Amino acid sequence: MLTVLLKGDAKQLVGQITDKTITVKGSVIDFKGKPEIIVTDHKLIVIQR
């Protein structure tokens, strides 16, 4: 499992990406032993169709 944390400008996508397949660009970090990507720019998330 991978956590994608939306911050800043990317927060506007919350309602649009729920239950959807997405592609995220960014660096994976270790947060308390679990992988996480922090996204601050909505352009780094693509909703797959």
Legacy VTK file of the C-alpha trace (Angstrom):
# vtk DataFile Version 3.0
C-alpha trace
ASCII
DATASET POLYDATA
POINTS 49 float
0.000 0.000 0.000
1.152 3.512 -0.836
-0.204 6.701 0.722
-0.664 9.754 -1.496
-0.903 12.914 0.596
-2.531 15.882 -1.154
-1.396 19.315 -0.016
-1.732 22.832 -1.353
-3.089 23.101 -4.886
-3.545 19.315 -5.169
-6.260 19.276 -2.478
-8.796 20.429 -5.072
-8.710 16.931 -6.609
-10.016 15.048 -3.556
-13.596 14.691 -4.818
-12.471 13.906 -8.370
-10.095 11.028 -7.584
-12.095 9.112 -4.981
-12.500 5.479 -6.160
-10.563 6.198 -9.374
-7.308 4.887 -10.781
-4.676 7.623 -10.856
-1.089 8.111 -11.970
1.068 10.191 -9.630
4.473 11.733 -10.316
6.735 12.372 -7.354
9.283 10.948 -4.974
8.386 8.122 -2.646
9.483 8.777 0.934
9.426 6.612 4.024
6.924 7.834 6.598
6.932 5.782 9.787
7.950 2.680 7.855
5.362 3.120 5.088
5.799 4.512 1.560
4.245 7.908 0.869
4.162 10.502 -1.908
3.376 14.119 -1.013
1.732 15.945 -3.921
1.396 19.742 -3.830
0.669 20.424 -7.519
-2.506 19.041 -9.122
-0.654 18.722 -12.450
1.301 15.784 -10.998
-1.850 13.638 -10.801
-3.511 12.153 -13.886
-6.933 10.520 -13.617
-7.004 7.373 -15.781
-10.039 6.711 -17.968
LINES 1 50
49 0 1 2 3 4 5 6 7 8 9 10 11 12 13 14 15 16 17 18 19 20 21 22 23 24 25 26 27 28 29 30 31 32 33 34 35 36 37 38 39 40 41 42 43 44 45 46 47 48
